[in-house]
Amino acid sequence: MTLLLAGDIGGTKTILRLVEASQKASLHTICEERYPSGDFPDLVPMVQKFLLKANTQTPEKACFAIAGPVVQNTAKLTNLVWFLDSERLQQELGISHVSLINDFAAVGYGVLGLDNQDLLTLQAGKPNPEAPIAIIGAGTGLGQGFLIKQGQNYQVFASEGGHVDFAPRTELEFQLLKYLLSKHDIQRVSVERVVSGMGILAIYQFLRDRKIATESPEIAQIIRKCEQEVGGQEKSVDPGAVIGNAALEKSDRLCEQTMQLFVEAYAAEAGNIALKLLPYGGLYVAGGIAPKILPLIQQDRFIRNFTQKGRMRPLLEDIPVYVVLNQQVGLIGAAICATRL
């Protein structure tokens, strides 16, 4: 048995998991704890507290998924004063091998460790286990990545695909593009500005301001509060969640139209990455938003817009498409990555 430490590190919270890995590559969780990241000056005292509570020997290997860029095994977190360096962590924690990986790279490793109950199939397609795997996930931002088969294992690649240009396809989406360019006084609009939590709010504001749909007083009050909090450290409400829930409940027409446009844009971008990679190993829709609006994703609107690529449509109809339901996929991925150190 090999003792491993996996971590999912964010600006708000950090989840640590102690895992035993057997020779058959199965992973068994021994202990798991969640900590407010801001309560600690650095990762080291948090890990020390965790291992003390776990009352076990020092892990042989550790992998931490970071919500931000990782450069030469170092990372500076956006919302924390932490600066992490794998060599320093190895020395101060006494762990032989420590790796830092981007959080979406962790998702890439994580899909390799998911069970059937962790997934929902949107399109069965024609799976090919030797073909690439694609991952896309809308949450706070928009993550994208891919996996390539090498021998018996996969090599995982993160990317900055969420920052490609937003490509409008309909008159309404062209109006949205012009709205965002003008509102933010920018030269280009990335797809992340539309397909993300902030994108949901942006679409809502566009439909409201252009009077394409009428705003209800109840939702208006909540959105105004969100708009007043822009730029502040503390957010009292998640506007994307408010809009998404109202759409699911069919209690607000503007919210319903917002989520329809969001799902269409999400599916179109998933189709874009699918065209570039031809991931017959599967396209996995991860991130925090999809499981929360599952009934909207399950409607034929998503797959219809995913496959709507002209004469390339038959290619996309053969690609398996799954929604990742397990929100700890990144932590699972960090543990799998640790086994390979």
Secondary structure as GFF3:
##gff-version 3
##sequence-region A 1 341
A	DSSP	beta_strand	2	9	.	.	.	ID=ss1
A	DSSP	beta_strand	13	21	.	.	.	ID=ss2
A	DSSP	beta_strand	27	36	.	.	.	ID=ss3
A	DSSP	three_ten_helix	37	39	.	.	.	ID=ss4
A	DSSP	alpha_helix	43	54	.	.	.	ID=ss5
A	DSSP	beta_strand	61	66	.	.	.	ID=ss6
A	DSSP	beta_strand	74	76	.	.	.	ID=ss7
A	DSSP	beta_strand	83	85	.	.	.	ID=ss8
A	DSSP	alpha_helix	86	93	.	.	.	ID=ss9
A	DSSP	beta_strand	97	102	.	.	.	ID=ss10
A	DSSP	alpha_helix	103	111	.	.	.	ID=ss11
A	DSSP	three_ten_helix	116	118	.	.	.	ID=ss12
A	DSSP	beta_strand	119	123	.	.	.	ID=ss13
A	DSSP	beta_strand	133	138	.	.	.	ID=ss14
A	DSSP	beta_strand	142	150	.	.	.	ID=ss15
A	DSSP	beta_strand	153	159	.	.	.	ID=ss16
A	DSSP	three_ten_helix	161	163	.	.	.	ID=ss17
A	DSSP	alpha_helix	171	184	.	.	.	ID=ss18
A	DSSP	three_ten_helix	191	193	.	.	.	ID=ss19
A	DSSP	alpha_helix	197	209	.	.	.	ID=ss20
A	DSSP	alpha_helix	217	228	.	.	.	ID=ss21
A	DSSP	alpha_helix	239	249	.	.	.	ID=ss22
A	DSSP	alpha_helix	253	277	.	.	.	ID=ss23
A	DSSP	beta_strand	283	286	.	.	.	ID=ss24
A	DSSP	three_ten_helix	290	293	.	.	.	ID=ss25
A	DSSP	alpha_helix	294	298	.	.	.	ID=ss26
A	DSSP	alpha_helix	300	307	.	.	.	ID=ss27
A	DSSP	three_ten_helix	310	312	.	.	.	ID=ss28
A	DSSP	alpha_helix	313	317	.	.	.	ID=ss29
A	DSSP	beta_strand	321	324	.	.	.	ID=ss30
A	DSSP	alpha_helix	329	339	.	.	.	ID=ss31
###
